[in-house]
Amino acid sequence: MMRHVKMVSVLFVIFVALPRLTQGQVRIEVWQGATLSDPQQLANAPDILGAPTGISSLGLFEAPLNTPGNFVARYMACFSAPKTGTYRFWVAANQKAKVWISADKPNFVGRTPLARVTLSPPPLSRQWTKYAQQRSAPMSLVRARKYCLLAVHIESDSNNINHMAVGWLMPGSVYERPMPGSRLTPWSYVPPMNMVFTANPLDISTANGSISLDWLIQNAASCVANSTPVDSSWSGPKSNTSGVQEVFPQQTVTYQLSCLPLNSSPSYTIGYTLTNSYNQQARIAWDPVTTNIDDTPLTNLGGYRIYFGSSPGIYLVSIDVGNQTSVTIAGDNFQNSGTYYFAVTAYTTTSLESSYSSEVSKLVWK
């Protein structure tokens, strides 16, 4: 008797070690619908187009073929020179493109132009030698030193025949066109910090006066306030975008706002030294004396004297202010900062002097 035996399928699985893929070594920022006449414009003014409409990364220094639409694109990547020697760079692109290099760090300012495409008809994809301008002059690079590349590509027609790539020639006649992502690390543009900090007014000259501190910050990671001498109302973290705060300095105080840029470069500080001239002086006013102690009319008033000192009832300084009923005593009449106590007397033309008025006090800052 025949029995049906079920066939058993055996699957042989062979694991093959594949080379590790390096992705995202070139940063690409795209402004769809944007137009520029020259790639140099975006290199000179990195914020000219505002925020990009798209940001992505590439595994090699080559844009995707035939990206539709009109756009401006910025490509950024750094590399370490594998050898000391002479290098050349190429660019192939539809429409217009330029490439720059900077040493040691990403830099929009200290860059050196390498290659460009500005002639028409433009080269085809990876057509590196159509025009001499596509190739850089020979340049010496140092092994293990960091260099950064910036490329800007303008695509201004709608035929969707779009491409851009950057390649190089290394010492030993080794061509890599386009440059592979395994040699590149991405970098991104960090917009500069803009900081406006104002104080108005710079001096308090009236009782209970205040000073308005206003700030407007762009592209700051954080901001911190400090003051000398310490004003507890102006210390610690502050908004890294904008703010308004009233301060009431009792003396001369330096108010500072320090902000840290997004790229963590050294912080920037703006400060104002603000004064309270009202508290650096004492204004005393009194009612005029019109009668003698017996309530008869005073007909020979000579004037008034101000007495003051740093302890109640003890007046070490006197000032003859003449025949007026108010006076401002300047700060240089006070020896130190502190509370001072004041009293007024009246005297006659015959040198008779009244007793002290009631006492008043004021905190004076030197």
matplotlib code that plots the C-alpha trace (Angstrom):
import matplotlib.pyplot as plt

x = [0.0, 1.4, 1.4, 1.6, 4.4, 4.2, 7.2, 9.1, 10.5, 13.9, 15.0, 18.6, 19.3, 22.7, 23.6, 25.8, 27.7, 26.7, 28.6, 27.2, 25.3, 26.1, 23.1, 22.5, 26.1, 25.0, 22.4, 20.2, 17.8, 15.3, 13.2, 10.5, 9.2, 12.1, 14.1, 17.6, 19.7, 23.0, 23.9, 26.3, 23.2, 22.4, 26.0, 26.4, 23.1, 22.1, 18.8, 17.7, 15.0, 13.8, 13.1, 13.5, 10.4, 12.2, 15.2, 16.6, 19.9, 21.8, 24.0, 26.4, 27.0, 24.4, 20.9, 18.0, 17.6, 14.8, 13.3, 10.2, 9.5, 11.5, 13.6, 16.8, 18.8, 21.7, 24.0, 26.4, 28.9, 32.3, 35.1, 38.6, 41.3, 42.4, 45.9, 48.1, 48.4, 46.8, 43.0, 40.6, 36.8, 34.1, 30.4, 27.9, 24.4, 21.5, 20.9, 23.2, 25.4, 28.4, 30.6, 32.8, 35.2, 36.2, 38.8, 38.4, 34.7, 31.5, 31.7, 29.7, 32.1, 35.6, 34.9, 36.9, 35.2, 35.9, 33.8, 30.6, 28.1, 26.8, 27.0, 24.3, 23.5, 24.3, 26.1, 24.2, 24.0, 27.6, 29.0, 32.0, 34.0, 31.7, 33.1, 36.4, 34.6, 33.2, 36.6, 38.5, 42.1, 44.5, 44.5, 46.6, 44.8, 46.3, 45.7, 43.1, 42.3, 38.6, 37.2, 33.6, 31.8, 28.9, 27.0, 24.0, 21.9, 19.3, 16.7, 14.6, 12.7, 9.9, 11.4, 12.1, 15.6, 17.2, 20.5, 23.5, 26.5, 30.0, 33.0, 36.8, 40.2, 42.4, 46.2, 47.2, 44.8, 41.8, 38.5, 35.3, 32.6, 30.2, 31.8, 30.5, 28.7, 31.3, 33.7, 31.2, 29.6, 26.6, 26.6, 23.8, 23.6, 22.9, 21.5, 23.3, 21.9, 20.4, 20.0, 18.5, 18.4, 17.3, 16.7, 14.4, 15.0, 18.6, 17.9, 15.1, 14.6, 11.2, 9.8, 8.6, 10.1, 11.0, 13.0, 11.8, 14.1, 13.0, 14.7, 14.1, 16.2, 16.4, 18.2, 19.3, 19.4, 19.0, 19.3, 20.2, 19.9, 22.2, 22.8, 25.6, 24.9, 22.3, 18.7, 16.8, 14.1, 16.7, 18.4, 18.2, 16.7, 14.8, 12.9, 15.2, 12.7, 11.4, 10.3, 9.6, 10.3, 10.1, 13.0, 13.3, 17.0, 17.5, 21.0, 23.4, 23.0, 24.4, 21.8, 23.0, 21.4, 23.6, 22.4, 23.8, 23.6, 22.1, 25.5, 26.8, 29.5, 30.5, 27.5, 27.0, 26.2, 24.6, 24.4, 23.3, 24.4, 21.3, 21.0, 18.5, 19.4, 16.3, 17.7, 21.2, 19.8, 17.4, 14.7, 13.3, 10.3, 8.4, 5.7, 6.9, 7.1, 4.9, 4.5, 6.6, 6.2, 3.6, 1.6, 2.5, 3.4, 7.1, 8.4, 12.2, 12.6, 16.2, 16.0, 16.2, 18.8, 18.7, 20.2, 20.9, 22.8, 22.9, 21.3, 17.9, 18.1, 21.9, 22.6, 26.3, 25.8, 23.9, 23.2, 21.9, 19.5, 18.4, 14.8, 13.3, 11.0, 12.5, 15.9, 17.6, 20.7, 23.1, 24.7, 28.2, 26.9, 26.4, 29.3, 28.0, 24.9, 22.2, 19.3, 19.6, 17.5, 16.5, 15.1, 14.6, 15.0, 14.1, 16.2, 15.7, 17.7, 18.8, 20.2, 17.5, 16.9, 13.8, 13.8, 14.0, 11.0, 9.7, 12.2, 11.9, 14.2, 15.3, 17.4, 20.2, 22.5, 26.0]
y = [0.0, 3.3, 6.1, 9.7, 11.4, 15.1, 16.8, 19.0, 22.3, 23.2, 26.8, 27.5, 30.9, 32.4, 35.6, 37.8, 40.7, 43.8, 47.0, 49.5, 52.3, 55.8, 58.1, 61.7, 63.1, 66.1, 68.6, 70.0, 73.0, 73.8, 76.9, 75.8, 78.6, 80.9, 82.7, 84.3, 85.6, 84.4, 81.6, 84.2, 86.0, 83.2, 82.7, 86.4, 86.7, 83.3, 84.5, 86.2, 83.6, 83.1, 79.6, 76.8, 75.0, 71.6, 70.2, 66.7, 64.8, 63.0, 59.9, 61.5, 64.9, 64.7, 66.0, 63.7, 63.7, 65.7, 67.3, 69.1, 72.8, 76.0, 76.2, 77.3, 74.7, 74.9, 72.0, 71.8, 69.1, 68.9, 66.4, 65.6, 65.5, 61.9, 62.9, 65.9, 67.0, 68.6, 68.4, 69.6, 69.9, 69.8, 70.7, 69.6, 71.1, 72.2, 76.0, 77.8, 76.4, 77.5, 75.7, 77.2, 75.8, 77.0, 75.7, 74.4, 75.2, 75.9, 79.5, 81.7, 84.6, 83.2, 80.9, 80.4, 79.9, 76.6, 75.8, 77.0, 76.5, 79.7, 79.0, 77.7, 75.2, 73.6, 70.3, 67.1, 65.0, 64.1, 65.8, 67.1, 68.6, 70.5, 73.9, 74.8, 76.8, 73.5, 72.6, 74.3, 75.3, 72.9, 73.5, 72.1, 70.4, 69.0, 65.5, 65.2, 68.9, 69.8, 71.5, 72.5, 72.8, 75.0, 74.7, 76.7, 75.6, 77.7, 75.9, 78.4, 76.5, 74.0, 71.3, 69.1, 68.2, 69.1, 67.8, 69.0, 67.1, 67.9, 65.7, 65.8, 64.5, 63.3, 62.8, 59.7, 60.5, 59.1, 60.5, 60.5, 62.1, 62.6, 62.7, 59.7, 60.3, 58.1, 61.0, 63.7, 65.0, 67.4, 70.9, 73.4, 77.1, 78.7, 82.2, 84.9, 86.3, 89.8, 91.6, 94.9, 96.0, 99.5, 101.5, 104.5, 106.8, 106.5, 108.4, 108.6, 112.2, 112.0, 110.3, 106.7, 106.9, 103.8, 102.8, 100.6, 97.8, 96.5, 93.8, 92.1, 89.0, 86.8, 83.4, 83.1, 79.9, 81.6, 84.9, 85.8, 89.1, 90.4, 93.6, 95.3, 96.1, 93.3, 94.3, 91.1, 92.1, 91.9, 88.5, 85.0, 83.7, 86.1, 85.5, 84.8, 86.5, 89.7, 91.4, 94.6, 95.1, 98.1, 98.5, 100.8, 101.4, 103.1, 104.1, 103.8, 100.2, 98.5, 96.3, 93.7, 91.2, 88.3, 86.0, 82.8, 82.3, 79.1, 77.9, 78.1, 80.6, 83.1, 84.9, 88.6, 91.1, 94.6, 96.7, 100.1, 102.0, 103.6, 106.2, 107.5, 111.1, 111.7, 109.4, 111.0, 114.3, 115.6, 118.1, 119.8, 122.2, 124.0, 126.5, 130.2, 131.6, 134.7, 135.3, 135.5, 133.0, 135.3, 135.3, 138.9, 139.5, 138.7, 141.8, 141.1, 137.6, 137.1, 133.6, 129.9, 127.3, 123.5, 121.2, 117.5, 114.5, 110.7, 110.3, 111.5, 114.8, 115.1, 117.6, 118.0, 120.1, 123.3, 125.2, 128.8, 128.8, 132.4, 133.6, 130.6, 127.9, 124.9, 123.6, 120.6, 119.4, 117.8, 114.4, 115.8, 117.3, 113.8, 111.8, 108.3, 106.5, 106.1, 107.7, 111.4, 113.5, 117.1, 120.1, 123.8, 127.0, 130.6, 133.5, 137.3, 140.2, 140.7, 137.1, 135.7, 132.0, 129.8, 126.3, 123.3, 122.4, 118.9, 116.3, 114.6, 111.8, 110.5, 107.6, 109.1, 107.1, 108.2]
z = [0.0, -1.1, 1.4, 0.3, 2.0, 2.3, 0.8, 3.2, 1.8, 3.0, 2.8, 2.8, 4.0, 3.3, 5.2, 3.2, 4.9, 3.0, 3.1, 5.5, 3.8, 4.8, 4.5, 5.2, 4.8, 2.8, 4.0, 1.4, 1.9, -0.8, -1.5, -3.9, -6.1, -5.2, -7.8, -7.7, -10.5, -9.1, -6.6, -5.0, -3.6, -1.2, -0.3, 0.6, 2.4, 3.9, 5.1, 1.9, 1.1, 4.7, 6.0, 3.5, 2.3, 2.7, 4.4, 3.8, 3.5, 0.7, 0.8, -1.7, -3.1, -5.8, -5.9, -7.0, -10.7, -12.3, -9.2, -10.6, -10.3, -10.0, -6.9, -5.2, -3.3, -0.8, -0.1, 2.8, 3.8, 5.5, 5.1, 6.4, 3.7, 3.4, 2.3, 2.1, -1.5, -4.5, -5.1, -7.7, -7.5, -10.2, -10.4, -13.0, -12.9, -14.9, -15.0, -12.5, -9.7, -7.7, -5.1, -2.3, 0.3, 3.7, 6.1, 9.6, 10.1, 8.2, 7.1, 4.8, 5.1, 4.7, 1.8, -1.4, -4.8, -6.5, -9.5, -11.2, -14.0, -15.5, -19.2, -21.6, -22.7, -19.3, -18.9, -18.6, -15.5, -14.4, -17.5, -15.7, -18.5, -20.8, -19.6, -18.0, -15.3, -13.9, -12.6, -9.8, -9.9, -8.1, -4.4, -1.6, 1.3, 4.5, 5.7, 8.5, 8.4, 8.3, 5.2, 4.4, 1.1, 0.2, -3.1, -4.3, -7.3, -9.1, -11.2, -13.1, -15.8, -15.8, -18.0, -15.0, -16.4, -13.1, -11.6, -9.5, -8.3, -6.9, -7.4, -6.7, -7.7, -4.8, -4.8, -6.7, -9.5, -7.6, -9.0, -6.9, -9.0, -7.3, -3.8, -1.7, 1.6, 3.4, 3.2, 4.2, 7.3, 7.1, 8.5, 8.7, 8.5, 11.9, 11.4, 13.4, 16.5, 16.4, 19.7, 20.6, 24.2, 25.2, 28.4, 28.7, 30.4, 31.6, 34.7, 37.3, 38.3, 40.0, 43.0, 42.4, 38.9, 36.8, 33.8, 31.0, 29.8, 26.3, 24.4, 21.0, 20.2, 17.1, 17.0, 20.6, 22.5, 25.9, 27.7, 31.2, 33.2, 35.8, 37.6, 39.6, 42.4, 42.4, 41.7, 42.4, 39.9, 37.1, 37.4, 36.1, 32.8, 30.5, 27.3, 24.4, 22.0, 23.4, 26.6, 28.5, 32.2, 34.5, 37.0, 39.9, 40.7, 44.0, 43.0, 40.1, 38.8, 35.7, 34.0, 31.6, 29.3, 28.0, 25.2, 23.8, 20.0, 18.6, 17.5, 21.1, 20.2, 23.0, 24.5, 23.7, 26.4, 26.2, 29.3, 30.6, 33.7, 35.0, 37.7, 40.1, 40.4, 42.5, 45.1, 44.8, 46.1, 48.6, 47.8, 50.9, 50.9, 53.7, 54.3, 54.7, 58.2, 58.4, 62.2, 65.3, 68.1, 69.7, 66.5, 65.6, 62.0, 61.0, 59.3, 59.3, 58.0, 56.9, 55.5, 56.3, 57.2, 56.4, 59.0, 58.4, 59.6, 59.4, 62.9, 64.1, 65.9, 65.3, 62.6, 61.7, 58.5, 57.9, 54.7, 54.5, 51.6, 51.8, 51.6, 49.6, 50.7, 48.8, 48.0, 46.4, 48.1, 45.7, 46.3, 46.9, 50.2, 51.6, 52.9, 52.3, 51.1, 53.7, 55.4, 56.3, 58.6, 57.9, 59.8, 58.9, 60.9, 60.1, 61.0, 61.1, 59.8, 63.4, 63.6, 65.7, 64.8, 65.4, 66.8, 64.5, 62.4, 62.5, 61.2, 57.8, 56.4, 53.0, 51.7, 49.7, 47.4, 46.6]

ax = plt.figure().add_subplot(projection="3d")
ax.plot(x, y, z, "-o")
ax.set_aspect("equal")
plt.show()
